[in-house]
């Protein structure tokens, strides 16, 4: 059995860090947008974990895995950029 990404300490730490940073955003619309991105991030990780589980059962790599990874990277970059932007605004 392949270890699940969502159970890894690195993912848990990243997720918690994002949650803590999002809570500090005072703009409700921005905060909701960031929460939605965080939910999408968790969904992508879950999809990748399921694809890995499926691969272990079927012995074949799911063709969607690279798309899922790309989506994960895009979501993470967007989260990072938006958080930095809002943190700068609030710091002023």
C-alpha positions in Angstrom: 0.0 0.0 0.0 1.3 3.4 -1.0 1.3 6.0 1.9 -1.4 8.6 1.4 -0.3 12.1 0.7 -3.1 13.4 2.9 -1.7 11.5 5.8 1.8 12.8 5.4 3.2 15.2 8.0 4.3 17.6 5.3 0.7 17.9 3.9 -0.8 18.2 7.3 1.7 21.0 8.2 1.0 22.8 4.9 -2.7 22.5 5.3 -2.6 23.8 8.9 -0.4 26.7 7.9 -2.8 27.7 5.1 -5.8 27.5 7.6 -4.0 29.7 10.1 -3.1 32.3 7.5 -6.6 32.3 5.9 -8.2 32.9 9.3 -6.2 36.1 9.6 -7.6 37.6 6.4 -10.1 40.2 7.4 -11.8 40.6 4.0 -14.8 38.1 4.0 -14.9 37.7 0.2 -11.1 37.1 0.0 -11.3 34.7 2.9 -14.1 32.7 1.3 -12.1 32.5 -2.0 -9.0 31.2 -0.1 -11.1 28.7 1.8 -12.5 27.4 -1.5 -9.0 27.1 -2.9 -8.0 25.2 0.2 -10.9 22.8 -0.2 -9.9 22.3 -3.9 -6.3 21.6 -2.7 -7.5 18.9 -0.4 -9.8 17.4 -3.0 -6.9 17.1 -5.5 -4.7 15.4 -2.9 -7.6 13.0 -2.2 -8.0 12.3 -6.0 -4.3 11.6 -6.3 -4.4 9.2 -3.3 -7.3 7.3 -4.8 -5.5 7.1 -8.1 -2.5 5.6 -6.4 -4.7 3.1 -4.6 -6.3 2.2 -7.9 -2.9 1.7 -9.4 -2.0 -0.7 -6.7 -5.1 -2.7 -7.4 -5.1 -2.7 -11.2 -1.4 -2.5 -11.8 -1.9 0.4 -14.3 -1.2 4.0 -13.9 -4.2 6.2 -14.3 -3.7 8.7 -17.1 -5.3 11.5 -15.0 -2.6 11.5 -12.4 -0.4 14.0 -14.2 -3.4 16.3 -14.7 -4.2 16.0 -11.0 -0.7 16.9 -10.1 -0.7 19.9 -12.4 -4.0 21.0 -10.9 -2.6 20.6 -7.4 0.5 22.7 -8.3 -1.7 25.4 -9.9 -4.0 25.6 -6.8 -1.1 25.7 -4.4 0.6 28.5 -6.4 -2.7 30.5 -6.5 -3.2 30.0 -2.7 0.4 31.2 -2.0 0.1 34.2 -4.3 -3.3 35.3 -3.0 -2.2 34.9 0.7 0.9 36.9 0.1 -1.1 39.6 -1.6 -3.7 39.8 1.2 -1.1 39.6 4.0 0.8 42.6 2.4 -2.5 44.6 2.2 -3.3 43.9 5.8 0.2 44.8 6.9 -0.2 48.4 5.7 
